[in-house]
C-alpha cells in the first residue's frame, strides 16, 4: 500500500486539473479502473456499516497489489514514461491516477494512519489544518460503475494470463530476458475474437508485437489448464531495440535524425528539441 501511494505521488508530479480528460474520452482500460473504484467504494461503505474492517483491508490490499501494481501500472508505464506530455492517452492515465490517489489516500487513512497523512501532505501541502484525517471519503460518481466493462476486462485478464505464463516459460529457459524482446501469437476460438478487436495485444501483454489468430491453437502452443481453449506461441520480436521505450521494432533505424529510436519516440524527442 505504501509503495502504491509512493508510485502515485511520483507519477502525478506536476499534475493539475487542466490536464484532466473526461471519462467518455478515456480508453477502455482507464474506464475499467474507474469502474473498480466504484466497486470498491460500495464495498468499503458496506464494510464500515458492518464493522467488517478485515473485508475492507483485504479489498484495498488486493486492489493495490493486483489491479494496480501488477496490472494497470505495469501496462501503462510505457504511455506514462514515453508518450508526449500533452498526448490525450497519457493525460487520461494521469487523470485516472489522480482519481486513484484521492480515493485510496482517504480509504487508507483509518488503516495506515501515518502513511496516509504523509502521502496527503506530500500532495496537498503541509499547512496548518490540512490533514487527511479531517477529510471525508470521496464521492465516487455512479456513472463510473460499468459491470459490463468489468466482465469484459475480467476475460481479457484471463487471456493475458496465458501470454504471461508463456513469457515466464521463455524467460526461465533463458530464451528471453525482457518481455519486450518477444512477439506473441494468441490463438483464440472464434467466440473470443471480438474481445480483442479493439485491443492492442502487444500493449496489453507488454511485448513488442502481438497477433491474434482465430481458431484452434497448434499442438506446441502454451496453454493454461483453466483456459485450455487459448494457446500462445512466443518468438523473438523482429527489428532493433528503441533506446527510449525499449520496444524491439523493425522501424528502429529508419529515422535519420534519431536512428536509435522508433517513430513514436523520435516524434516525441523531436518536439521536445524544437521547443
Secondary structure, DSSP 8 states (H G I E B T S, - for coil): -HHHHHHHHHHTTT--GGG---GGGS-HHHHHHHHHHHHHHHHHHHHHHHT-HHHHHHHHHHIIIIIIIIIIHHHHHHHHHHS-TT-HHHHHHHHHHHHHHHHHHHHHTTTSHHHHHHHHHHHH---TT--GGG-------GGG--HHHHHHHHHHHHHHHHHHHHHHHHHHTTS-SSGGGEEEEEEE-HHHHGGGTT--HHHHHT-SEEEEEES---TTSB--GGGTT-EEEEEE-SSEE-TTT--EETTTT--STTTTS-HHHHHHHHHHHH-
